[in-house]
């Protein structure tokens, strides 16, 4: 079982790996966290972002919608779903989601604003 500090560090490493193109390695870390804590939303969001980073939009959407099923108010998940739709050329679906995130006080507000400015 991972401690919260270990999970925080692993999430940082996996996120960095995703950004550096180490997709498989990062995915293994996210999946390891999820095997230990299946409902860890940070690991789920990281895994979804990992799928988005390589154009696997359907897989990302499935993960994000599962998060939103259990927590419909999760603005980070909503923003990631908006990003998924934006990048998969489903901007008509992305726009209302991103508008909602833009009008929230969440950490994803700035990303939502940037994406909306580029529609």
N, C-alpha and C positions, 0 to 999 in steps of 0.2 A: 504494500500500500504506500502510495506517495504522500508525503507531507504537503501542506499548502505551499510552502516555500519551494519545494522541489517542482511542484506543478507550475508555479509562476515562472521559474527558471526554464523549465521545459517548453512552456508556451512561448517564451521570449526566443529561445533557440529555434523552435519550429517556425515561428513567424519570420525570423531572420532567414532561415533556410528557404522558405517560400519566396521571399523577396530576392534571394540570390540565385534562384533557379534550381535549388536542391529539392525538387518537388517530392520525389520518392522518399528521401530521408526525412523531410519535414512531415510528410503524411504518416510515416511510421511512428513518429513521436506523438502526433495527435491521436492516432489510433491506440497507442500504448496507454495514453492518459484515459481514453474512453473505455479501454478494457478494464481499467482500475475503477473509474468513476463514469459510468455510462451516461449520466445526465449532466456532465460538466459542460455548461453552455459555452465557455471560452474555447474549449477544445473543439466543440462542434462548429463554432463560428470560424475557428482557424482552419479546420478541415474543409469547410465550405469555401473559404477564401482560397485555399490551396487548389481546389477544383476549378474555381473561376480563373485562377492565374494561368491555367493551361487550357482554357476553353471548354471545360467539362461542365457546361451550364446546367444540364439536366440533373446531374448528381448534386451540384451545389444547391439547386432549387429544392430538391427533395430534403436535404439536410436542413435548410433554412425554414422550410414550411413545417417541419417537425418541431423545430424550436418554437415557432410562432403558434403552433397548436397548443403547446403547453404554457406559453407566455406571450399572449397576443400584444402586450404592451412593450415588448423588447425593441426599442428603437435601433439598436445596433443590428439586430437581425433584419429589421425592416430595411435599413439602409443597405445592408449587404444584398438583400433580395432586389432592391432597386438597382444596385450596381450590376448584379447578374443580368437583369432585364436590359439595362442600358447597354452593356457590352455584347449581349446576344441580339441586338437590334430589335428589342421589344420596348422601345421608348414610350409607346403609348401606355404600356402597363407600368413602366417605371415611374412615370411622372406623378401620378397621384400618391404613390408610396413615398417618393422622395419629398413631395410637398408636405406630407404629414410629418416626416422626420425633420424637415427644415423648420417647421413650426413648433418643434419640441425643444427641450433644454438638454437633450442628450449629447453625448460625446461625438456622435456621428453627424451632428447638425452641419458642420462646415463641409464635410464631404457631400452631403445632400445638396447644399447650396452650390457647390462647384459643379456637380453633375447636372443640376438643373440649368445652370448658366451655359452649359455646353450642349443643350438640346436644341 
